[in-house]
């Protein structure tokens, strides 16, 4: 799976993280991030077939959210 994230002011970059097999990432602390739209794109390859998915969330000032990707 390759995961790319960005926001409306491109302060996150969109270089992507690559995961092989089952993976989990839990961040136990939260940093301040800009409010606004966050864009997610992930590509999953299984048995030589790649599927691409997209989603967008909006964060209000001071808000944080857990975002689960089940593939």
PDB file of N, H, CA, C and O in Angstrom:
ATOM      1  N   UNK A   1       0.841  -1.163   0.000  1.00  0.00           N
ATOM      2  CA  UNK A   1       0.000   0.000   0.000  1.00  0.00           C
ATOM      3  C   UNK A   1       0.888   1.227   0.000  1.00  0.00           C
ATOM      4  O   UNK A   1       1.879   1.281   0.729  1.00  0.00           O
ATOM      5  N   UNK A   2       0.545   2.197  -0.800  1.00  0.00           N
ATOM      6  H   UNK A   2      -0.259   2.153  -1.392  1.00  0.00           H
ATOM      7  CA  UNK A   2       1.226   3.496  -0.799  1.00  0.00           C
ATOM      8  C   UNK A   2       0.195   4.529  -0.376  1.00  0.00           C
ATOM      9  O   UNK A   2      -0.869   4.634  -0.985  1.00  0.00           O
ATOM     10  N   UNK A   3       0.507   5.292   0.668  1.00  0.00           N
ATOM     11  H   UNK A   3       1.371   5.206   1.163  1.00  0.00           H
ATOM     12  CA  UNK A   3      -0.398   6.302   1.206  1.00  0.00           C
ATOM     13  C   UNK A   3       0.195   7.678   0.987  1.00  0.00           C
ATOM     14  O   UNK A   3       1.351   7.926   1.327  1.00  0.00           O
ATOM     15  N   UNK A   4      -0.607   8.581   0.412  1.00  0.00           N
ATOM     16  H   UNK A   4      -1.546   8.380   0.135  1.00  0.00           H
ATOM     17  CA  UNK A   4      -0.198   9.972   0.228  1.00  0.00           C
ATOM     18  C   UNK A   4      -1.224  10.869   0.900  1.00  0.00           C
ATOM     19  O   UNK A   4      -2.428  10.632   0.797  1.00  0.00           O
ATOM     20  N   UNK A   5      -0.747  11.900   1.587  1.00  0.00           N
ATOM     21  H   UNK A   5       0.231  12.093   1.670  1.00  0.00           H
ATOM     22  CA  UNK A   5      -1.640  12.870   2.205  1.00  0.00           C
ATOM     23  C   UNK A   5      -1.201  14.268   1.830  1.00  0.00           C
ATOM     24  O   UNK A   5      -0.017  14.515   1.600  1.00  0.00           O
ATOM     25  N   UNK A   6      -2.143  15.174   1.770  1.00  0.00           N
ATOM     26  H   UNK A   6      -3.105  14.974   1.957  1.00  0.00           H
ATOM     27  CA  UNK A   6      -1.833  16.590   1.559  1.00  0.00           C
ATOM     28  C   UNK A   6      -2.978  17.395   2.155  1.00  0.00           C
ATOM     29  O   UNK A   6      -4.023  16.848   2.507  1.00  0.00           O
ATOM     30  N   UNK A   7      -2.767  18.694   2.262  1.00  0.00           N
ATOM     31  H   UNK A   7      -1.918  19.139   1.976  1.00  0.00           H
ATOM     32  CA  UNK A   7      -3.841  19.562   2.717  1.00  0.00           C
ATOM     33  C   UNK A   7      -3.960  20.726   1.754  1.00  0.00           C
ATOM     34  O   UNK A   7      -3.194  20.822   0.795  1.00  0.00           O
ATOM     35  N   UNK A   8      -4.914  21.611   1.999  1.00  0.00           N
ATOM     36  H   UNK A   8      -5.537  21.534   2.777  1.00  0.00           H
ATOM     37  CA  UNK A   8      -5.204  22.662   1.021  1.00  0.00           C
ATOM     38  C   UNK A   8      -4.094  23.694   0.891  1.00  0.00           C
ATOM     39  O   UNK A   8      -4.101  24.476  -0.059  1.00  0.00           O
ATOM     40  N   UNK A   9      -3.130  23.720   1.828  1.00  0.00           N
ATOM     41  H   UNK A   9      -3.124  23.084   2.600  1.00  0.00           H
ATOM     42  CA  UNK A   9      -2.004  24.654   1.695  1.00  0.00           C
ATOM     43  C   UNK A   9      -0.689  23.921   1.440  1.00  0.00           C
ATOM     44  O   UNK A   9       0.382  24.527   1.471  1.00  0.00           O
ATOM     45  N   UNK A  10      -0.776  22.610   1.188  1.00  0.00           N
ATOM     46  H   UNK A  10      -1.647  22.118   1.163  1.00  0.00           H
ATOM     47  CA  UNK A  10       0.383  21.769   0.859  1.00  0.00           C
ATOM     48  C   UNK A  10       1.486  21.816   1.901  1.00  0.00           C
ATOM     49  O   UNK A  10       2.666  21.745   1.557  1.00  0.00           O
ATOM     50  N   UNK A  11       1.113  21.936   3.187  1.00  0.00           N
ATOM     51  H   UNK A  11       0.154  21.994   3.466  1.00  0.00           H
ATOM     52  CA  UNK A  11       2.138  21.958   4.227  1.00  0.00           C
ATOM     53  C   UNK A  11       2.567  20.555   4.645  1.00  0.00           C
ATOM     54  O   UNK A  11       3.516  20.414   5.416  1.00  0.00           O
ATOM     55  N   UNK A  12       1.892  19.513   4.154  1.00  0.00           N
ATOM     56  H   UNK A  12       1.121  19.628   3.528  1.00  0.00           H
ATOM     57  CA  UNK A  12       2.257  18.141   4.517  1.00  0.00           C
ATOM     58  C   UNK A  12       3.170  17.491   3.504  1.00  0.00           C
ATOM     59  O   UNK A  12       3.867  16.530   3.830  1.00  0.00           O
ATOM     60  N   UNK A  13       3.183  17.986   2.297  1.00  0.00           N
ATOM     61  H   UNK A  13       2.617  18.767   2.031  1.00  0.00           H
ATOM     62  CA  UNK A  13       3.899  17.288   1.237  1.00  0.00           C
ATOM     63  C   UNK A  13       3.097  16.079   0.810  1.00  0.00           C
ATOM     64  O   UNK A  13       2.157  15.686   1.502  1.00  0.00           O
ATOM     65  N   UNK A  14       3.441  15.496  -0.287  1.00  0.00           N
ATOM     66  H   UNK A  14       4.204  15.815  -0.848  1.00  0.00           H
ATOM     67  CA  UNK A  14       2.669  14.347  -0.776  1.00  0.00           C
ATOM     68  C   UNK A  14       3.600  13.286  -1.346  1.00  0.00           C
ATOM     69  O   UNK A  14       3.316  12.688  -2.384  1.00  0.00           O
ATOM     70  N   UNK A  15       4.715  13.060  -0.654  1.00  0.00           N
ATOM     71  H   UNK A  15       4.945  13.545   0.189  1.00  0.00           H
ATOM     72  CA  UNK A  15       5.690  12.104  -1.168  1.00  0.00           C
ATOM     73  C   UNK A  15       5.223  10.670  -1.007  1.00  0.00           C
ATOM     74  O   UNK A  15       5.549   9.828  -1.843  1.00  0.00           O
ATOM     75  N   UNK A  16       4.469  10.366   0.042  1.00  0.00           N
ATOM     76  H   UNK A  16       4.204  11.051   0.721  1.00  0.00           H
ATOM     77  CA  UNK A  16       3.902   9.043   0.228  1.00  0.00           C
ATOM     78  C   UNK A  16       4.726   8.153   1.141  1.00  0.00           C
ATOM     79  O   UNK A  16       5.946   8.283   1.244  1.00  0.00           O
ATOM     80  N   UNK A  17       4.024   7.251   1.793  1.00  0.00           N
ATOM     81  H   UNK A  17       3.033   7.146   1.710  1.00  0.00           H
ATOM     82  CA  UNK A  17       4.642   6.228   2.627  1.00  0.00           C
ATOM     83  C   UNK A  17       4.287   4.895   2.018  1.00  0.00           C
ATOM     84  O   UNK A  17       3.162   4.698   1.558  1.00  0.00           O
ATOM     85  N   UNK A  18       5.231   3.978   2.009  1.00  0.00           N
ATOM     86  H   UNK A  18       6.145   4.138   2.382  1.00  0.00           H
ATOM     87  CA  UNK A  18       4.989   2.673   1.409  1.00  0.00           C
ATOM     88  C   UNK A  18       4.990   1.621   2.513  1.00  0.00           C
ATOM     89  O   UNK A  18       5.918   1.563   3.320  1.00  0.00           O
ATOM     90  N   UNK A  19       3.943   0.784   2.546  1.00  0.00           N
ATOM     91  H   UNK A  19       3.190   0.831   1.891  1.00  0.00           H
ATOM     92  CA  UNK A  19       3.790  -0.261   3.547  1.00  0.00           C
ATOM     93  C   UNK A  19       3.723  -1.612   2.849  1.00  0.00           C
ATOM     94  O   UNK A  19       3.069  -1.755   1.816  1.00  0.00           O
ATOM     95  N   UNK A  20       4.403  -2.599   3.419  1.00  0.00           N
ATOM     96  H   UNK A  20       4.934  -2.483   4.258  1.00  0.00           H
ATOM     97  CA  UNK A  20       4.388  -3.959   2.862  1.00  0.00           C
ATOM     98  C   UNK A  20       3.722  -4.881   3.870  1.00  0.00           C
ATOM     99  O   UNK A  20       4.100  -4.896   5.041  1.00  0.00           O
ATOM    100  N   UNK A  21       2.734  -5.650   3.426  1.00  0.00           N
ATOM    101  H   UNK A  21       2.427  -5.638   2.474  1.00  0.00           H
ATOM    102  CA  UNK A  21       2.036  -6.565   4.317  1.00  0.00           C
ATOM    103  C   UNK A  21       1.151  -5.816   5.292  1.00  0.00           C
ATOM    104  O   UNK A  21       0.799  -4.660   5.057  1.00  0.00           O
ATOM    105  N   UNK A  22       0.788  -6.471   6.389  1.00  0.00           N
ATOM    106  H   UNK A  22       1.073  -7.410   6.580  1.00  0.00           H
ATOM    107  CA  UNK A  22      -0.060  -5.847   7.407  1.00  0.00           C
ATOM    108  C   UNK A  22       0.753  -4.817   8.164  1.00  0.00           C
ATOM    109  O   UNK A  22       1.933  -5.028   8.445  1.00  0.00           O
ATOM    110  N   UNK A  23       0.128  -3.718   8.489  1.00  0.00           N
ATOM    111  H   UNK A  23      -0.831  -3.546   8.260  1.00  0.00           H
ATOM    112  CA  UNK A  23       0.826  -2.639   9.158  1.00  0.00           C
ATOM    113  C   UNK A  23      -0.111  -1.915  10.086  1.00  0.00           C
ATOM    114  O   UNK A  23      -1.326  -1.922   9.889  1.00  0.00           O
ATOM    115  N   UNK A  24       0.445  -1.300  11.083  1.00  0.00           N
ATOM    116  H   UNK A  24       1.432  -1.295  11.243  1.00  0.00           H
ATOM    117  CA  UNK A  24      -0.321  -0.451  11.981  1.00  0.00           C
ATOM    118  C   UNK A  24       0.543   0.704  12.425  1.00  0.00           C
ATOM    119  O   UNK A  24       1.728   0.528  12.708  1.00  0.00           O
ATOM    120  N   UNK A  25      -0.032   1.861  12.486  1.00  0.00           N
ATOM    121  H   UNK A  25      -0.994   2.003  12.256  1.00  0.00           H
ATOM    122  CA  UNK A  25       0.691   3.041  12.960  1.00  0.00           C
ATOM    123  C   UNK A  25      -0.232   3.797  13.892  1.00  0.00           C
ATOM    124  O   UNK A  25      -1.298   4.255  13.483  1.00  0.00           O
ATOM    125  N   UNK A  26       0.171   3.927  15.134  1.00  0.00           N
ATOM    126  H   UNK A  26       1.038   3.555  15.467  1.00  0.00           H
ATOM    127  CA  UNK A  26      -0.617   4.665  16.112  1.00  0.00           C
ATOM    128  C   UNK A  26       0.245   5.784  16.653  1.00  0.00           C
ATOM    129  O   UNK A  26       1.347   5.548  17.149  1.00  0.00           O
ATOM    130  N   UNK A  27      -0.250   6.982  16.557  1.00  0.00           N
ATOM    131  H   UNK A  27      -1.144   7.173  16.154  1.00  0.00           H
ATOM    132  CA  UNK A  27       0.460   8.135  17.095  1.00  0.00           C
ATOM    133  C   UNK A  27      -0.177   8.445  18.438  1.00  0.00           C
ATOM    134  O   UNK A  27      -1.368   8.750  18.502  1.00  0.00           O
ATOM    135  N   UNK A  28       0.610   8.371  19.525  1.00  0.00           N
ATOM    136  H   UNK A  28       1.577   8.123  19.473  1.00  0.00           H
ATOM    137  CA  UNK A  28       0.038   8.560  20.854  1.00  0.00           C
ATOM    138  C   UNK A  28       0.096  10.006  21.330  1.00  0.00           C
ATOM    139  O   UNK A  28      -0.279  10.298  22.466  1.00  0.00           O
ATOM    140  N   UNK A  29       0.554  10.898  20.489  1.00  0.00           N
ATOM    141  H   UNK A  29       0.858  10.661  19.566  1.00  0.00           H
ATOM    142  CA  UNK A  29       0.506  12.316  20.816  1.00  0.00           C
ATOM    143  C   UNK A  29       0.097  13.069  19.551  1.00  0.00           C
ATOM    144  O   UNK A  29       0.318  12.597  18.436  1.00  0.00           O
ATOM    145  N   UNK A  30      -0.482  14.207  19.735  1.00  0.00           N
ATOM    146  H   UNK A  30      -0.662  14.590  20.641  1.00  0.00           H
ATOM    147  CA  UNK A  30      -0.988  14.961  18.599  1.00  0.00           C
ATOM    148  C   UNK A  30      -0.303  16.315  18.575  1.00  0.00           C
ATOM    149  O   UNK A  30      -0.163  16.967  19.610  1.00  0.00           O
ATOM    150  N   UNK A  31       0.119  16.730  17.405  1.00  0.00           N
ATOM    151  H   UNK A  31       0.005  16.201  16.565  1.00  0.00           H
ATOM    152  CA  UNK A  31       0.750  18.028  17.263  1.00  0.00           C
ATOM    153  C   UNK A  31      -0.246  18.995  16.651  1.00  0.00           C
ATOM    154  O   UNK A  31      -1.265  18.584  16.095  1.00  0.00           O
ATOM    155  N   UNK A  32       0.048  20.260  16.752  1.00  0.00           N
ATOM    156  H   UNK A  32       0.875  20.595  17.203  1.00  0.00           H
ATOM    157  CA  UNK A  32      -0.839  21.267  16.166  1.00  0.00           C
ATOM    158  C   UNK A  32      -0.720  21.219  14.653  1.00  0.00           C
ATOM    159  O   UNK A  32       0.383  21.221  14.105  1.00  0.00           O
ATOM    160  N   UNK A  33      -1.847  21.175  13.993  1.00  0.00           N
ATOM    161  H   UNK A  33      -2.742  21.173  14.438  1.00  0.00           H
ATOM    162  CA  UNK A  33      -1.873  21.163  12.539  1.00  0.00           C
ATOM    163  C   UNK A  33      -2.886  22.188  12.078  1.00  0.00           C
ATOM    164  O   UNK A  33      -3.810  22.519  12.821  1.00  0.00           O
ATOM    165  N   UNK A  34      -2.734  22.696  10.872  1.00  0.00           N
ATOM    166  H   UNK A  34      -1.984  22.427  10.268  1.00  0.00           H
ATOM    167  CA  UNK A  34      -3.684  23.690  10.384  1.00  0.00           C
ATOM    168  C   UNK A  34      -5.079  23.096  10.204  1.00  0.00           C
ATOM    169  O   UNK A  34      -5.237  21.926   9.854  1.00  0.00           O
ATOM    170  N   UNK A  35      -6.085  23.936  10.454  1.00  0.00           N
ATOM    171  H   UNK A  35      -5.957  24.886  10.738  1.00  0.00           H
ATOM    172  CA  UNK A  35      -7.454  23.511  10.165  1.00  0.00           C
ATOM    173  C   UNK A  35      -7.645  23.462   8.663  1.00  0.00           C
ATOM    174  O   UNK A  35      -6.848  24.030   7.917  1.00  0.00           O
ATOM    175  N   UNK A  36      -8.673  22.802   8.218  1.00  0.00           N
ATOM    176  H   UNK A  36      -9.321  22.340   8.824  1.00  0.00           H
ATOM    177  CA  UNK A  36      -8.984  22.777   6.792  1.00  0.00           C
ATOM    178  C   UNK A  36      -9.125  21.379   6.250  1.00  0.00           C
ATOM    179  O   UNK A  36      -9.265  20.412   6.999  1.00  0.00           O
ATOM    180  N   UNK A  37      -9.085  21.287   4.939  1.00  0.00           N
ATOM    181  H   UNK A  37      -8.970  22.073   4.331  1.00  0.00           H
ATOM    182  CA  UNK A  37      -9.275  20.012   4.245  1.00  0.00           C
ATOM    183  C   UNK A  37      -7.972  19.224   4.188  1.00  0.00           C
ATOM    184  O   UNK A  37      -6.897  19.782   3.969  1.00  0.00           O
ATOM    185  N   UNK A  38      -8.093  17.919   4.389  1.00  0.00           N
ATOM    186  H   UNK A  38      -8.966  17.466   4.567  1.00  0.00           H
ATOM    187  CA  UNK A  38      -6.976  16.988   4.259  1.00  0.00           C
ATOM    188  C   UNK A  38      -7.367  15.939   3.243  1.00  0.00           C
ATOM    189  O   UNK A  38      -8.449  15.355   3.320  1.00  0.00           O
ATOM    190  N   UNK A  39      -6.486  15.704   2.295  1.00  0.00           N
ATOM    191  H   UNK A  39      -5.608  16.178   2.233  1.00  0.00           H
ATOM    192  CA  UNK A  39      -6.749  14.792   1.195  1.00  0.00           C
ATOM    193  C   UNK A  39      -5.915  13.527   1.382  1.00  0.00           C
ATOM    194  O   UNK A  39      -4.739  13.597   1.739  1.00  0.00           O
ATOM    195  N   UNK A  40      -6.522  12.391   1.142  1.00  0.00           N
ATOM    196  H   UNK A  40      -7.478  12.334   0.852  1.00  0.00           H
ATOM    197  CA  UNK A  40      -5.838  11.108   1.250  1.00  0.00           C
ATOM    198  C   UNK A  40      -5.989  10.356  -0.059  1.00  0.00           C
ATOM    199  O   UNK A  40      -7.055  10.353  -0.674  1.00  0.00           O
ATOM    200  N   UNK A  41      -4.909   9.723  -0.471  1.00  0.00           N
ATOM    201  H   UNK A  41      -4.043   9.726   0.028  1.00  0.00           H
ATOM    202  CA  UNK A  41      -4.946   8.815  -1.616  1.00  0.00           C
ATOM    203  C   UNK A  41      -4.117   7.609  -1.239  1.00  0.00           C
ATOM    204  O   UNK A  41      -2.994   7.748  -0.754  1.00  0.00           O
ATOM    205  N   UNK A  42      -4.663   6.422  -1.458  1.00  0.00           N
ATOM    206  H   UNK A  42      -5.575   6.308  -1.852  1.00  0.00           H
ATOM    207  CA  UNK A  42      -3.880   5.224  -1.217  1.00  0.00           C
ATOM    208  C   UNK A  42      -4.089   4.230  -2.341  1.00  0.00           C
ATOM    209  O   UNK A  42      -5.178   4.089  -2.896  1.00  0.00           O
ATOM    210  N   UNK A  43      -3.007   3.551  -2.651  1.00  0.00           N
ATOM    211  H   UNK A  43      -2.122   3.666  -2.200  1.00  0.00           H
ATOM    212  CA  UNK A  43      -3.016   2.529  -3.694  1.00  0.00           C
ATOM    213  C   UNK A  43      -2.674   1.202  -3.038  1.00  0.00           C
ATOM    214  O   UNK A  43      -1.695   1.085  -2.301  1.00  0.00           O
ATOM    215  N   UNK A  44      -3.496   0.211  -3.321  1.00  0.00           N
ATOM    216  H   UNK A  44      -4.292   0.305  -3.919  1.00  0.00           H
ATOM    217  CA  UNK A  44      -3.298  -1.123  -2.756  1.00  0.00           C
ATOM    218  C   UNK A  44      -3.091  -2.092  -3.904  1.00  0.00           C
ATOM    219  O   UNK A  44      -3.886  -2.148  -4.842  1.00  0.00           O
ATOM    220  N   UNK A  45      -2.000  -2.860  -3.814  1.00  0.00           N
ATOM    221  H   UNK A  45      -1.354  -2.814  -3.052  1.00  0.00           H
ATOM    222  CA  UNK A  45      -1.719  -3.871  -4.834  1.00  0.00           C
ATOM    223  C   UNK A  45      -1.856  -5.245  -4.217  1.00  0.00           C
ATOM    224  O   UNK A  45      -1.189  -5.576  -3.237  1.00  0.00           O
ATOM    225  N   UNK A  46      -2.745  -6.049  -4.813  1.00  0.00           N
ATOM    226  H   UNK A  46      -3.287  -5.781  -5.609  1.00  0.00           H
ATOM    227  CA  UNK A  46      -2.945  -7.441  -4.393  1.00  0.00           C
ATOM    228  C   UNK A  46      -2.954  -8.308  -5.636  1.00  0.00           C
ATOM    229  O   UNK A  46      -3.662  -8.018  -6.600  1.00  0.00           O
ATOM    230  N   UNK A  47      -2.183  -9.352  -5.612  1.00  0.00           N
ATOM    231  H   UNK A  47      -1.608  -9.588  -4.828  1.00  0.00           H
ATOM    232  CA  UNK A  47      -2.125 -10.314  -6.731  1.00  0.00           C
ATOM    233  C   UNK A  47      -1.886  -9.615  -8.067  1.00  0.00           C
ATOM    234  O   UNK A  47      -2.450 -10.003  -9.091  1.00  0.00           O
ATOM    235  N   UNK A  48      -1.048  -8.587  -8.045  1.00  0.00           N
ATOM    236  H   UNK A  48      -0.590  -8.273  -7.213  1.00  0.00           H
ATOM    237  CA  UNK A  48      -0.696  -7.880  -9.262  1.00  0.00           C
ATOM    238  C   UNK A  48      -1.719  -6.862  -9.739  1.00  0.00           C
ATOM    239  O   UNK A  48      -1.513  -6.230 -10.775  1.00  0.00           O
ATOM    240  N   UNK A  49      -2.819  -6.686  -9.010  1.00  0.00           N
ATOM    241  H   UNK A  49      -2.987  -7.200  -8.168  1.00  0.00           H
ATOM    242  CA  UNK A  49      -3.859  -5.717  -9.382  1.00  0.00           C
ATOM    243  C   UNK A  49      -3.808  -4.542  -8.415  1.00  0.00           C
ATOM    244  O   UNK A  49      -3.855  -4.733  -7.200  1.00  0.00           O
ATOM    245  N   UNK A  50      -3.713  -3.324  -8.951  1.00  0.00           N
ATOM    246  H   UNK A  50      -3.676  -3.168  -9.938  1.00  0.00           H
ATOM    247  CA  UNK A  50      -3.646  -2.122  -8.120  1.00  0.00           C
ATOM    248  C   UNK A  50      -4.957  -1.354  -8.190  1.00  0.00           C
ATOM    249  O   UNK A  50      -5.464  -1.060  -9.273  1.00  0.00           O
ATOM    250  N   UNK A  51      -5.501  -1.032  -7.016  1.00  0.00           N
ATOM    251  H   UNK A  51      -5.089  -1.270  -6.137  1.00  0.00           H
ATOM    252  CA  UNK A  51      -6.701  -0.203  -6.907  1.00  0.00           C
ATOM    253  C   UNK A  51      -6.326   1.085  -6.183  1.00  0.00           C
ATOM    254  O   UNK A  51      -5.524   1.069  -5.250  1.00  0.00           O
ATOM    255  N   UNK A  52      -6.913   2.206  -6.619  1.00  0.00           N
ATOM    256  H   UNK A  52      -7.565   2.219  -7.378  1.00  0.00           H
ATOM    257  CA  UNK A  52      -6.639   3.509  -6.030  1.00  0.00           C
ATOM    258  C   UNK A  52      -7.905   4.025  -5.353  1.00  0.00           C
ATOM    259  O   UNK A  52      -9.002   3.920  -5.902  1.00  0.00           O
ATOM    260  N   UNK A  53      -7.739   4.584  -4.152  1.00  0.00           N
ATOM    261  H   UNK A  53      -6.848   4.670  -3.707  1.00  0.00           H
ATOM    262  CA  UNK A  53      -8.847   5.114  -3.365  1.00  0.00           C
ATOM    263  C   UNK A  53      -8.530   6.545  -2.946  1.00  0.00           C
ATOM    264  O   UNK A  53      -7.363   6.917  -2.831  1.00  0.00           O
ATOM    265  N   UNK A  54      -9.575   7.350  -2.717  1.00  0.00           N
ATOM    266  H   UNK A  54     -10.523   7.048  -2.811  1.00  0.00           H
ATOM    267  CA  UNK A  54      -9.419   8.757  -2.332  1.00  0.00           C
ATOM    268  C   UNK A  54     -10.412   9.084  -1.220  1.00  0.00           C
ATOM    269  O   UNK A  54     -11.486   8.488  -1.140  1.00  0.00           O
ATOM    270  N   UNK A  55     -10.043  10.036  -0.365  1.00  0.00           N
ATOM    271  H   UNK A  55      -9.171  10.520  -0.431  1.00  0.00           H
ATOM    272  CA  UNK A  55     -10.972  10.546   0.628  1.00  0.00           C
ATOM    273  C   UNK A  55     -10.520  11.940   1.053  1.00  0.00           C
ATOM    274  O   UNK A  55      -9.350  12.291   0.905  1.00  0.00           O
ATOM    275  N   UNK A  56     -11.442  12.721   1.574  1.00  0.00           N
ATOM    276  H   UNK A  56     -12.393  12.436   1.695  1.00  0.00           H
ATOM    277  CA  UNK A  56     -11.169  14.068   2.072  1.00  0.00           C
ATOM    278  C   UNK A  56     -11.874  14.228   3.407  1.00  0.00           C
ATOM    279  O   UNK A  56     -13.033  13.839   3.551  1.00  0.00           O
ATOM    280  N   UNK A  57     -11.176  14.803   4.393  1.00  0.00           N
ATOM    281  H   UNK A  57     -10.234  15.118   4.276  1.00  0.00           H
ATOM    282  CA  UNK A  57     -11.803  15.144   5.662  1.00  0.00           C
ATOM    283  C   UNK A  57     -11.555  16.619   5.935  1.00  0.00           C
ATOM    284  O   UNK A  57     -10.658  17.222   5.346  1.00  0.00           O
ATOM    285  N   UNK A  58     -12.347  17.197   6.826  1.00  0.00           N
ATOM    286  H   UNK A  58     -13.075  16.708   7.304  1.00  0.00           H
ATOM    287  CA  UNK A  58     -12.173  18.589   7.222  1.00  0.00           C
ATOM    288  C   UNK A  58     -11.940  18.631   8.726  1.00  0.00           C
ATOM    289  O   UNK A  58     -12.683  18.018   9.492  1.00  0.00           O
ATOM    290  N   UNK A  59     -10.902  19.358   9.149  1.00  0.00           N
ATOM    291  H   UNK A  59     -10.298  19.856   8.527  1.00  0.00           H
ATOM    292  CA  UNK A  59     -10.614  19.522  10.571  1.00  0.00           C
ATOM    293  C   UNK A  59     -10.884  20.967  10.968  1.00  0.00           C
ATOM    294  O   UNK A  59     -10.431  21.900  10.305  1.00  0.00           O
ATOM    295  N   UNK A  60     -11.628  21.139  12.058  1.00  0.00           N
ATOM    296  H   UNK A  60     -11.996  20.381  12.596  1.00  0.00           H
ATOM    297  CA  UNK A  60     -11.869  22.457  12.623  1.00  0.00           C
ATOM    298  C   UNK A  60     -10.669  22.873  13.476  1.00  0.00           C
ATOM    299  O   UNK A  60      -9.822  22.033  13.778  1.00  0.00           O
ATOM    300  N   UNK A  61     -10.573  24.141  13.872  1.00  0.00           N
ATOM    301  H   UNK A  61     -11.261  24.824  13.627  1.00  0.00           H
ATOM    302  CA  UNK A  61      -9.456  24.573  14.721  1.00  0.00           C
ATOM    303  C   UNK A  61      -9.375  23.729  15.998  1.00  0.00           C
ATOM    304  O   UNK A  61     -10.373  23.553  16.695  1.00  0.00           O
ATOM    305  N   UNK A  62      -8.184  23.213  16.297  1.00  0.00           N
ATOM    306  H   UNK A  62      -7.373  23.356  15.730  1.00  0.00           H
ATOM    307  CA  UNK A  62      -7.950  22.428  17.505  1.00  0.00           C
ATOM    308  C   UNK A  62      -8.447  20.994  17.451  1.00  0.00           C
ATOM    309  O   UNK A  62      -8.274  20.252  18.417  1.00  0.00           O
ATOM    310  N   UNK A  63      -9.056  20.586  16.352  1.00  0.00           N
ATOM    311  H   UNK A  63      -9.197  21.189  15.567  1.00  0.00           H
ATOM    312  CA  UNK A  63      -9.605  19.239  16.241  1.00  0.00           C
ATOM    313  C   UNK A  63      -8.540  18.256  15.769  1.00  0.00           C
ATOM    314  O   UNK A  63      -7.648  18.619  15.002  1.00  0.00           O
ATOM    315  N   UNK A  64      -8.636  17.033  16.220  1.00  0.00           N
ATOM    316  H   UNK A  64      -9.361  16.738  16.843  1.00  0.00           H
ATOM    317  CA  UNK A  64      -7.837  15.938  15.676  1.00  0.00           C
ATOM    318  C   UNK A  64      -8.772  14.763  15.480  1.00  0.00           C
ATOM    319  O   UNK A  64      -9.857  14.720  16.058  1.00  0.00           O
ATOM    320  N   UNK A  65      -8.353  13.813  14.668  1.00  0.00           N
ATOM    321  H   UNK A  65      -7.471  13.848  14.198  1.00  0.00           H
ATOM    322  CA  UNK A  65      -9.238  12.702  14.323  1.00  0.00           C
ATOM    323  C   UNK A  65      -8.416  11.455  14.074  1.00  0.00           C
ATOM    324  O   UNK A  65      -7.300  11.528  13.561  1.00  0.00           O
ATOM    325  N   UNK A  66      -8.963  10.327  14.434  1.00  0.00           N
ATOM    326  H   UNK A  66      -9.870  10.268  14.851  1.00  0.00           H
ATOM    327  CA  UNK A  66      -8.374   9.042  14.080  1.00  0.00           C
ATOM    328  C   UNK A  66      -8.924   8.646  12.729  1.00  0.00           C
ATOM    329  O   UNK A  66     -10.136   8.641  12.515  1.00  0.00           O
ATOM    330  N   UNK A  67      -8.033   8.316  11.829  1.00  0.00           N
ATOM    331  H   UNK A  67      -7.049   8.319  12.003  1.00  0.00           H
ATOM    332  CA  UNK A  67      -8.443   7.955  10.466  1.00  0.00           C
ATOM    333  C   UNK A  67      -8.001   6.529  10.201  1.00  0.00           C
ATOM    334  O   UNK A  67      -6.805   6.251  10.118  1.00  0.00           O
ATOM    335  N   UNK A  68      -8.953   5.634  10.069  1.00  0.00           N
ATOM    336  H   UNK A  68      -9.925   5.861  10.136  1.00  0.00           H
ATOM    337  CA  UNK A  68      -8.668   4.219   9.817  1.00  0.00           C
ATOM    338  C   UNK A  68      -8.769   3.921   8.332  1.00  0.00           C
ATOM    339  O   UNK A  68      -9.729   4.318   7.672  1.00  0.00           O
ATOM    340  N   UNK A  69      -7.775   3.222   7.814  1.00  0.00           N
ATOM    341  H   UNK A  69      -6.996   2.899   8.351  1.00  0.00           H
ATOM    342  CA  UNK A  69      -7.811   2.734   6.437  1.00  0.00           C
ATOM    343  C   UNK A  69      -7.813   1.223   6.519  1.00  0.00           C
ATOM    344  O   UNK A  69      -6.821   0.606   6.909  1.00  0.00           O
ATOM    345  N   UNK A  70      -8.923   0.640   6.151  1.00  0.00           N
ATOM    346  H   UNK A  70      -9.729   1.140   5.834  1.00  0.00           H
ATOM    347  CA  UNK A  70      -9.040  -0.815   6.142  1.00  0.00           C
ATOM    348  C   UNK A  70      -9.017  -1.261   4.681  1.00  0.00           C
ATOM    349  O   UNK A  70      -9.874  -0.875   3.886  1.00  0.00           O
ATOM    350  N   UNK A  71      -8.050  -2.057   4.353  1.00  0.00           N
ATOM    351  H   UNK A  71      -7.353  -2.371   4.999  1.00  0.00           H
ATOM    352  CA  UNK A  71      -7.921  -2.476   2.960  1.00  0.00           C
ATOM    353  C   UNK A  71      -7.819  -3.980   2.843  1.00  0.00           C
ATOM    354  O   UNK A  71      -7.704  -4.506   1.736  1.00  0.00           O
TER     355      UNK A  71
END
